[in-house]
Amino acid sequence: MAFPVPMENEPGETYDLGPCSCCGEPSRLLLGRVLRDGARFAEYEVHTTSGKKHAAHVGFFVVFAGARRRAVALEVVATVGEPLAVRPLDAAGTPIARDPDVDETLTAAEALTSPLGLLAVDIAVLVYGSDPRFATLMGPPGSRARASDLAALAGLEKLDALRFEAGASDLRGAAESVSGRLVDEGGTRAEYAVTWTPGELEVSGAEVCVILGSWSPGATTDDRYAVALHATYRADAISVQVVDATKAALGSAGLAGRALAAVAVLGTPIADAAGAVVSFALAKDPRLTELRG
C-alpha cells in the first residue's frame, strides 16, 4: 500500500462579497495555494455562502500539470460534524474559465473519471481540513489533520514487513477490550484497541481506536493522533466506517495527544491507513477471532 506525497495548504487572501443573491447569507471568496515538496502544486478559489452550521461552496482548483494549468470545479456541501459532499461541475461554465492563466477546464464527466479530478477532491479535503477559515465547520484545531500527520504514514506502506505484538486485554463489565501494535525493526508504527461485547456483535458491533503518527525517539503524544472506527456486523458481512474520535471512548487515547474528527479523516490517506491497521489486526491478532466474521 503506497501513500501519496504529502501536500501542504497555504491559505491566501479573503474577500467579502456581500449577501448572496440567492439566499441572502454572507458570501466570501477564499484564495490559497497547495504545496508539494515545498513547491507550488495547485491553487484554489472557494466561493462560500455560509450559515451557522451549514455551508454551500463552489471551489475552483487549478492544478499545475507540467507547464499547463488545468482547472477542476467542485460543488462542496459542508455541514458541521459531517463528511464533505462533493459534486463535480463543468468548469467551462464557471468564472474560473475566464481566467486567462488557465489552459484547460475539465467537464464534470472528466472530473469524475480522471486522476486529475480525483486529485482535486483530495486537495479539497486537505483545504477544508487545514484552512482555519473553515474551522467552524471542521471542528476545533486539535481535531483536524496536519501535513506532518500524512508524512508519518510512511512506515505503514509495506504491511507485509510488519509484525504483530499483543498489548493489554481487559474486561469492562460485559465488554472485552484488547490492544496491540504493528512493529518493524525500527519500532512501533501504529497501535490499536478494539472493544466489543462477546456474542453481541450483530447488536452493538465493535469500537476500534487506531493510533497513528510518529513514534520516533523524541516524539511526544502530540505527534500522534487517534482515529475512531465502528465495525457493524450483519449476516456475516463486516462494514467498518470512520466515526468522530473527538466523541468516542478511545481505549488507547493516552498514547495520542489529538483525536481527529471524522470529516478530517474521510477521503484522505489517513482513512486508508486506519483501515489497513484494522485489516492487519483482524488477520494477525488471535484474540479477535470472533470479529473476523
Secondary structure, 3 states (H helix, E strand, C coil): CCCCCCEEEEEEEEEEEEECCCCCCEEEEEEEEEEECCEEEEEEEEEEEECCCEEEEEEEEEEEECCEEEEEEEEEEEECCCCCEEEEECHHHCHHHHCCCCCEECCHHHHHHCHHHHHHHHHHHHHHHHCHHHHHHHCCHHHCCCHHHHHHHHHHCCHHHCEEEEEEEEEECCEEEEEEEEEECCEEEEEEEEEECCCCHHHHCEEEEEEEECCCCCCCHHHEEEEEEEEEEECCEEEEEEECHHHCCCCCHHHCCEECCHHHHCCCHHHHHHHHHHHHHHHHCHHHHHHHC
